[in-house]
C-alpha cells in the first residue's frame, strides 16, 4: 500500500522517524496514527480520488482483445461501456468460459499467429492484450517491429498495425518493468512508436486502490495514435481499501455472501500444519522444529517468504492469487476454515460477478481465475479509456 520497501521502513524505524509496536499474534509492525500522518505527508498514502469526468460512452466504442483468458479484462471493459467485437484465446477451457458467459462475443479459439486482423482495420477503437513476457534479441539500441518477430508481443504489435485502433493497451506482470534490465519494455515502446503510437509512460497499478480485495499489481502500457490529439489520464486511486471480508461476505462489494462452490483441499500433512497458523500468520508462527521441517532448505534462505503456509485474515486484502491454491509457496488459506479458497471465493477476490461461470476441470478453473486481470481494476482502466475516447469524439463530431 505504501509503495515503499521493507528496508526503507526498517531504516525509518531505526532512525526514530517511525514508532511501530509489534502485533501480539504475528509480530508484524503496527503503525500508529502519528506514523500514518507522516506517511500521508510524504505522499505514501493515497489521497481521496479527485473528481473525474463522467465516463458514459458518447457512442459505441469497439474493442478487440488478444490473449483474453477467462475474460477479466474484457468483462471490466464491458462494465466501463466498451463493446468487445473480437476476442482471441488459445486455451479451450477459457474459450468455453467466454462463450458460456457471453454467447454474443466473437471468440476465436486457437493460435493468434493464424488470425488475419486486416478485416477489422478501422473498426476497433481499442485493442488490448495481456501477452506473456518474452525476451527480445537486440541487434542495436533500437528495437524494430521485425526484430520482435517470434514473440507474442509481435502478434500484439501486428494486430495493432493491421487494425489501426485509436488506442492500444497492453498489460503484464510487474516483472516486465525489470525484465532484461528494462530493455524488454523499452523495446516494446520502440515498436509501438515505429507503428505510429505515442506511448504514455507505463504505469504499475495496484489493484487494492481500485476496489479489489487483493494485493495484486499489473503493468499497463497505453499507446495513443499519433496525430489524433488523444489525451489519456490514468484512473484515480481509491482511498478505500477492501478486505477478504468484503470479498466473501455481504457488504460493500457484494449484496450477498459468497455462493457455495467446489474447491481443492489440503492433503493431511499440510492440513495439520495449517491448523496451527493463526489468521494473518504464516510459517514463522509454527514451532521452530516444524518451521525447519516444513521449509526444508528454504528455512535458511533469505527473504520473508510470507506467502508460505499463509492464512489470510478477514481484515486484510488477500495476497496475489496464483493458479494453484494449495501448492507450497502459494498457500492462501481461508481465515476460519483450514482449506484453500473455493472457486467462487477465488472469483470474488478477483472481483468477478457471481454469475460468471468457469468451464473445465477444477484445476483449470483455478488457473483461469488466477491468471485474470481483476475485473474492478479493468473497469477503472476502461473508464479512463472511455474518457479519452469521449474527449476525442466530442471534438470530431
C-alpha positions in Angstrom: 0.0 0.0 0.0 2.8 2.4 0.9 4.7 1.9 -2.3 8.0 1.6 -0.4 10.2 -1.3 0.6 10.5 -3.1 4.0 14.2 -2.0 4.1 13.1 1.7 3.9 10.6 1.1 6.7 13.2 -0.6 8.9 15.6 2.3 8.2 12.9 4.8 9.3 12.2 2.6 12.4 15.9 2.7 13.4 16.2 6.4 12.9 13.2 7.1 15.1 11.1 8.6 12.3 8.5 5.9 12.9 7.5 4.3 16.2 5.8 0.9 15.4 4.6 -1.5 18.0 4.5 -5.3 17.5 1.3 -7.2 16.8 0.8 -9.7 19.7 0.0 -12.6 17.4 2.1 -12.4 14.2 4.8 -9.9 15.3 4.0 -7.6 12.4 4.8 -3.9 12.8 1.8 -1.9 13.7 2.0 1.8 12.9 0.3 4.5 15.0 -1.9 7.3 13.8 1.1 9.6 14.1 3.1 7.4 11.8 0.2 7.3 9.3 0.0 11.1 9.3 3.7 11.1 8.4 3.1 8.6 5.6 0.4 10.9 4.2 2.6 13.9 4.5 5.4 12.3 2.4 2.9 11.1 -0.2 2.9 7.4 0.5 -0.8 7.0 1.3 -3.4 7.6 -1.5 -5.3 10.9 -1.4 -9.1 11.0 -1.9 -9.8 10.3 -5.5 -10.3 13.6 -7.5 -13.5 14.2 -9.4 -13.2 12.7 -12.9 -15.5 13.5 -15.9 -18.4 11.2 -16.5 -17.3 8.1 -18.4 -20.6 7.1 -20.0 -19.6 6.5 -23.7 -20.8 9.1 -26.2 -21.2 6.4 -28.8 -20.4 2.7 -29.2 -16.7 2.1 -28.7 -15.4 -1.3 -30.0 -12.6 -3.3 -28.5 -10.5 -6.3 -29.7 -8.6 -8.4 -27.1 -5.8 -10.8 -27.6 -4.9 -13.5 -25.0 -8.3 -12.9 -23.5 -8.2 -15.8 -20.9 -11.3 -16.1 -18.8 -12.5 -12.6 -19.5 -11.4 -10.5 -16.5 -10.1 -7.6 -18.7 -13.0 -8.0 -21.2 -15.7 -8.0 -18.5 -14.2 -5.0 -16.8 -14.0 -3.1 -20.1 -17.6 -4.1 -20.8 -18.7 -2.7 -17.4 -17.0 0.5 -18.3 -19.0 0.7 -21.5 -16.8 -0.8 -24.2 -18.2 -3.4 -26.7 -16.0 -6.4 -27.3 -16.1 -7.4 -31.0 -13.4 -9.9 -31.1 -11.5 -12.0 -28.5 -8.6 -14.3 -29.3 -7.6 -17.1 -26.9 -5.8 -20.4 -27.3 -6.9 -22.2 -24.2 -10.0 -24.3 -24.9 -11.5 -24.1 -21.4 -11.0 -20.3 -21.3 -12.8 -20.0 -24.7 -15.6 -22.2 -23.3 -15.8 -19.8 -20.3 -16.1 -16.8 -22.6 -18.7 -18.3 -24.9 -20.8 -19.6 -21.9 -21.0 -16.2 -20.3 -21.2 -14.0 -23.4 -22.6 -16.0 -26.3 -22.7 -12.9 -28.5 -19.0 -12.3 -28.2 -17.0 -13.3 -31.3 -14.4 -15.7 -29.7 -11.6 -17.1 -32.0 -10.1 -20.2 -30.4 -6.5 -21.1 -31.5 -3.1 -19.7 -32.2 -3.1 -15.9 -32.6 -0.5 -16.2 -35.3 -3.1 -17.6 -37.6 -5.5 -14.7 -37.3 -5.7 -12.1 -40.0 -6.8 -8.8 -38.4 -6.9 -6.7 -41.5 -10.7 -7.1 -41.9 -11.0 -5.2 -38.7 -9.0 -2.2 -39.8 -10.7 1.0 -38.7 -13.5 -1.0 -36.9 -11.9 -1.0 -33.4 -11.3 2.0 -31.2 -9.3 0.0 -28.8 -7.0 -3.1 -29.0 -5.9 -4.8 -25.8 -3.8 -7.8 -24.8 -2.0 -9.4 -21.9 0.7 -11.3 -23.7 3.3 -13.4 -22.0 6.6 -11.6 -21.3 9.4 -12.9 -23.6 12.9 -11.7 -24.2 14.0 -10.0 -27.3 17.3 -10.2 -29.2 18.6 -6.7 -29.5 20.7 -6.1 -32.7 21.2 -2.4 -31.8 20.0 0.2 -29.5 16.6 0.5 -31.1 14.2 -2.5 -31.4 12.1 -2.5 -34.6 8.8 -4.2 -35.4 10.5 -7.0 -37.4 13.0 -7.6 -34.6 10.1 -8.6 -32.3 9.1 -11.4 -34.6 8.8 -14.8 -32.8 7.5 -13.3 -29.6 3.8 -13.0 -28.6 4.3 -9.2 -28.3 5.0 -9.2 -32.0 1.5 -10.7 -32.5 0.1 -7.9 -30.4 2.0 -5.3 -32.4 0.9 -7.0 -35.7 -2.7 -6.7 -34.6 -2.2 -3.0 -33.8 -0.6 -2.5 -37.2 -3.4 -4.3 -39.1 -6.3 -2.8 -37.2 -5.0 0.8 -36.5 -7.0 1.5 -33.3 -7.1 4.9 -31.8 -5.7 3.4 -28.5 -3.9 0.2 -27.7 -3.5 -1.2 -24.2 -1.0 -3.9 -23.1 -0.9 -5.4 -19.6 1.5 -7.6 -17.9 3.1 -8.7 -14.6 5.2 -6.4 -12.5 8.4 -8.2 -13.6 8.1 -6.7 -17.1 9.4 -3.4 -15.7 12.8 -5.1 -14.7 12.8 -7.8 -17.5 16.3 -7.7 -19.1 17.2 -4.7 -17.0 14.3 -2.7 -18.6 15.3 -3.4 -22.2 12.2 -5.5 -22.9 9.7 -2.8 -22.1 11.8 -0.2 -23.8 11.8 -2.4 -26.9 8.0 -2.7 -26.8 7.7 1.1 -26.6 10.1 1.4 -29.5 8.0 -1.0 -31.6 4.7 0.9 -30.9 6.5 4.2 -31.7 7.5 2.8 -35.1 3.9 1.7 -35.7 2.7 5.3 -35.1 1.8 5.4 -31.5 2.8 7.7 -28.7 3.3 5.6 -25.6 2.2 7.0 -22.2 4.9 6.3 -19.6 4.0 2.7 -18.4 2.3 2.6 -15.0 2.2 -0.1 -12.3 -1.3 -0.2 -10.9 -2.0 -1.7 -7.5 -5.4 -3.4 -7.5 -6.1 -2.6 -3.9 -6.6 1.0 -4.9 -9.3 0.1 -7.4 -11.9 -1.7 -5.3 -10.1 -5.1 -5.4 -9.6 -7.0 -2.1 -6.2 -8.3 -3.3 -2.6 -7.1 -3.3 -2.2 -7.7 -7.0 -0.1 -5.5 -9.3 -0.2 -5.2 -13.1 1.9 -3.1 -15.5 -0.1 -1.3 -18.2 1.2 0.2 -21.4 -1.0 2.6 -23.3 -0.3 3.7 -26.9 -2.2 6.7 -28.5 -2.4 7.0 -32.3 0.0 9.8 -33.3 -1.6 12.9 -34.8 -5.1 12.2 -33.3 -4.7 14.6 -30.4 -5.6 11.9 -27.9 -5.0 12.5 -24.2 -5.0 9.8 -21.6 -5.2 10.1 -17.8 -4.7 7.1 -15.5 -7.7 6.3 -13.3 -7.5 8.0 -9.9 -6.7 5.8 -6.9 -9.5 5.0 -4.5 -8.6 5.7 -0.8 -11.0 2.9 0.4 -9.3 -0.5 0.9 -11.3 -3.7 0.7 -10.6 -6.9 2.6 -11.4 -10.6 2.4 -14.5 -9.9 4.5 -15.7 -7.5 1.8 -15.0 -10.2 -0.8 -16.7 -13.1 0.9 -19.4 -11.5 3.0 -22.4 -9.4 2.2 -21.4 -5.7 2.4 -19.6 -3.1 0.4 -18.6 -5.1 -2.6 -21.4 -7.8 -2.9 -25.1 -7.8 -1.9 -24.8 -11.4 -0.5 -22.4 -13.9 1.0 -20.3 -15.8 -1.4 -22.2 -18.8 -3.0 -21.1 -22.3 -2.2 -18.9 -24.0 -4.8 -16.3 -26.7 -5.3 -12.8 -26.2 -4.1 -9.5 -28.0 -3.5 -8.5 -29.5 -0.2 -5.1 -29.7 1.6 -3.5 -33.1 1.9 -3.5 -34.5 5.5 0.1 -33.3 6.3 -0.4 -29.8 5.1 -3.8 -29.5 6.8 -2.1 -30.4 10.1 0.4 -27.7 9.6 -2.1 -25.1 8.5 -4.3 -25.8 11.6 -1.5 -24.2 13.7 -1.4 -21.0 11.7 -3.5 -18.1 13.1 -5.4 -15.6 10.8 -2.8 -13.2 9.3 0.0 -15.6 10.2 2.4 -17.8 8.2 5.1 -20.4 8.6 7.0 -18.4 11.3 4.1 -18.9 13.6 4.9 -22.6 13.8 7.1 -24.1 16.5 10.7 -23.9 15.5 11.1 -27.7 14.8 8.0 -27.6 12.5 9.3 -24.5 10.7 12.5 -26.3 9.8 10.7 -29.5 8.8 8.2 -27.6 6.6 10.5 -25.2 5.0 13.4 -27.6 4.4 16.3 -25.8 2.7 14.3 -22.6 2.4 14.4 -22.1 6.2 18.0 -20.7 5.9 17.5 -18.8 2.7 17.0 -15.0 2.7 13.6 -13.3 2.2 10.5 -13.3 4.3 8.7 -16.0 2.2 5.5 -14.6 3.7 3.3 -16.5 1.2 4.3 -19.9 2.5 1.8 -21.5 5.0 -0.1 -18.3 4.9 -3.6 -17.9 6.4 -5.3 -14.7 5.3 -7.2 -12.8 8.0 -10.7 -11.3 7.5 -9.5 -7.7 7.9 -6.8 -7.7 5.2 -6.7 -7.9 1.4 -5.6 -11.2 0.0 -2.1 -11.8 -1.2 -1.9 -12.1 -5.0 -3.9 -15.2 -6.1 -1.9 -17.8 -8.1 -3.0 -20.5 -10.5 -2.8 -23.3 -7.8 -4.1 -22.5 -4.4 -2.7 -25.5 -2.5 0.9 -25.8 -3.6 3.8 -24.8 -1.4 4.6 -21.1 -1.6 1.1 -20.3 -2.9 -1.0 -21.1 0.2 -3.9 -18.8 0.6 -5.8 -20.4 3.5 -9.3 -19.4 4.4 -9.4 -17.2 7.6 -11.5 -19.6 9.7 -11.6 -23.0 7.8 -8.4 -24.9 7.1 -8.7 -25.1 3.4 -7.8 -23.1 0.2 -10.4 -20.7 -1.1 -13.1 -22.2 -3.2 -13.6 -21.4 -6.9 -16.3 -18.8 -6.2 -14.2 -17.3 -3.4 -11.3 -17.1 -5.8 -13.5 -15.4 -8.3 -14.8 -12.9 -5.8 -11.2 -12.0 -4.7 -10.7 -11.2 -8.5 -14.0 -9.2 -8.4 -15.8 -11.4 -10.9 -19.6 -11.3 -10.7 -21.2 -14.3 -9.2 -23.0 -15.2 -12.4 -19.7 -15.5 -14.3 -19.2 -19.3 -14.6 -15.9 -21.0 -15.4 -15.6 -24.1 -17.7 -13.3 -27.0 -17.4 -11.8 -29.0 -14.6 -11.4 -27.6 -11.1 -7.7 -27.2 -11.8 -8.4 -25.3 -15.0 -10.9 -23.0 -13.3 -8.4 -22.0 -10.6 -5.8 -21.4 -13.3 -8.2 -19.2 -15.4 -9.2 -17.1 -12.4 -5.6 -16.8 -11.1 -4.4 -15.6 -14.5 -7.1 -13.0 -14.9 -7.0 -9.2 -14.6 -9.2 -8.2 -11.6 -12.5 -7.1 -13.1 -12.8 -3.9 -11.0 -9.2 -2.9 -11.9 -10.1 -3.5 -15.6 -13.2 -1.4 -15.2 -11.2 1.5 -13.8 -8.8 1.4 -16.7 -11.8 1.1 -19.1 -13.3 4.2 -17.6 -10.1 6.1 -18.3 -10.2 4.8 -21.9 -13.8 5.9 -22.3 -12.9 9.4 -21.1 -10.1 9.5 -23.6 -12.4 8.5 -26.5 -15.2 10.8 -25.3 -12.9 13.7 -25.4 -11.7 12.7 -28.9 -15.1 12.2 -30.4 -16.6 15.3 -28.9 -14.0 17.2 -31.0 -14.6 15.2 -34.2 -18.4 15.1 -34.3 
